[in-house]
Structures are given as structure tokens and as C-alpha cells.
């Protein structure tokens, strides 16, 4: 069927505590070196080599989370990390105090895909909502239980005070494809069938005026003009012509342009937020290469996209709207590191890639957005940070209250299976 698989697991873990500097931690303990990727080519994917690279065991703290957490976002001041548990059973939001390393508030949700974005200036959180689990009928009274919504929460500077604010309803547009079922129904036929939007990742513009939502099962993006001072939100649908199974979402620093990844077709869709129109589609990978998480540097110069089915990160030049290069985060042993999420450090010289198939975060050296020349470390995997089982999200925790910049990863399946430091078998 055309729907997301779900795994019923109750253990999960969050790591906070890798201090950013070089490619390790404040006090790394070396473990056996592992193969890395060769320098990428601007015209073809790089082939993994057997060159040893550093792999550090960082100084860490772990926090127990909920049922298969797959998304997270950090407040601009670095004090709180919002996480979204999106497993087959109970779903919730768990807010972690990054100073105390404890969950300071848990908010039950009817159904979640893992998509979340924070508007710290206006103290609003936007969480993608899907249909509640049929095995959790008690959740029918929670906001957005019917799914196809973004649930908005309002928060304060004090943890524990986040409250429901409103729903943004995103019903499937009229031209949404029929969900796959058996016996099959011809697409866009007059026969009865079911459609769904299935909101995935979301992004909010820097000024808080627009929300961009990837509607996975509708092959569509939603551009939401966010209301203020009592005005209503306005939803505009953007049909993704060449992309399907929309997944990742990002907005450029100028707030004018949005990016949405298309899993099935290997596309990146560029969207004009002011007019809610498709500017163009950029082929960033082969069909079924599954581009997922996307991030943009602070200058709006480049976009970095995790290609989960090809063990690559695609780099897009946003000025020319073309693929600049690909970076291999694979292993010499074969395909399977499965990059799903990406994050940049504050200087824009390190790219962190959550690899759900290898239980690690790859560290890639990249030139700063303002750099005119590359260094010897640029465009290469320069280290790997072991994680718990199936990392699903990675984020930077800004320096605050005397604490340095830190790296946080969110593991979907907890610590029961340890990091695979020697690579795939």
C-alpha cells in the first residue's frame, strides 16, 4: 500500500554532548578505524575506498525518549530539544532540557510522522499530524486525530508550559493519487478509492510568515501563509510535477524560496513561497534514490540532501539550481549506510549525516559558505560518530549558558543494539 511502514518499539535514545571542533569530541577515545569515502566527483558519485578515517567515541549523555522517535528540532537559544515519537503505538512530543539532560514535558499526540519545525521568535512549534493508530482509540479526542494536519503548539521560556494552539488542516487536494490497495484501482479513475496528504517534514520561514509542508502521499507541497493577530492561516497547494512521495522540506534564509525532496523520483522541487508556485524540479539522484532530509547553509548558497538509497549526499548550487557534486558516505563493504538526515555546524564547515543503516553520524568537511577555496578536508568524510540503533535525526545545539556547541542525534530504536563501528557485515 502507499503508506509508511511503522515499527512498534518502546526504547529510544537521544545523545547530547559531542562538542564541535575538528571531527571528534572533547575527549575522544579512539576505536578501530573504518573505511571512508574517497573525494567526491563533481560529475559522478564517489566510490567508497578502504582509506582509514578517525572514528571517535564522544563524551555523551543519553536521554530515554518515546516510541520510535523520528524527528527533532532545537530552539534557537539551545535550551530545549523537541522530539517527536512516531511509532506504531502511542505517539508523543517529548521536550528535552539540554542543560539537565532530562525530558521536562511530554505531550501526547494522536498520530505523528516525525515532521517538526520551531519558530523560536514567535514561540510556536509545528508538528506534522497523521491519522491516529487504530489500536489507540482513546486518542480520538486529541487534536488532529483524523490526520492530514499540522498541529501548532505555543511555548514559553519555561519548559513544561507548551500548550495546544491550533490546527492547520491539510486535506488531500482533488488531484491527489489514490492510495495503493488490493485489488488495485486505476489511478485517477472514477472508481471508489482513498486519498491522503500524509504530512511529512515541515519548515518555517525565518520571519514566521510561511510554513512549507511536504505532503508525502499527495505528491504535493503545501505553502501556508501563517495568520497573525487573529487572522486565519491560508493554505496553498503546489503540485510537484516531476517529484513524487514528497518528504524533506527546507526554506532558504531569505524566506522567499522553499525546497522539497521527492523520494521516488530523485527530485528536488524549488518553490516560490510568495506565489506558491513550482519554480523548477532538479534531478538530484536516480529514481528510487530516496532523497530525504535537506538543509541549507546560512548564506543560502548550497543545499545538502541525504540520499538514503544510494549512500550519498547531493550538493545543490542554489544560485544556478544545479547539482554541484555528490559526496559518498558509503562503505567499501557495500551499499547500506542509509543517510536520512543532515545538519550543519554554526561555522558551516562540518556537515553531520545521520546514517540509519550504519548506526553512526558521518562527519563531512565542507568549505564555509563564504569561502573561495577548498581545503584538503573539504568534500570528504573525515570522521564517524557511533550512535545507538537507527539514528533518524541530527541537530546542532547552539552554545548557551557557558555550554559549548553540541551535536545531538535521535535514535529510533534505542541502545539495545550498539554502534556497528566496523561497518556493514
Secondary structure, DSSP 8 states (H G I E B T S, - for coil): --S---------EEEEEEE-STTS-TT-EE---EEEE----SSS---EEEEEEEEEE---EEEE--SSEEEEEE-TTSSEEEEEE-SSS-EEEEEEETTTTEEEEEEEES-EEEEEEEETTTTEEEEEE----TT-GGGGGSTTTTSSEEEEEE--SSTT--EEEEEEE----TT------SS---TT-SS-------EEEEEE-TTSSEEEEEEGGGTEEEEEE---TT---EEEEEE-SS--SEEEEEE-TTSSEEEEEETTTTEEEEEETTTTEEEEEEE-S-TT--EEEEEE-TTS-EEEEEETTTTEEEEEETTTTEEEEEEE--BTTBS---EEEEEE-TTS-EEEEEETTTTEEEEEE---TT-SS--TTBTEEEEEEE-SSSEEEEEEE--BTTB--EEEEEESSTTSS---TT---
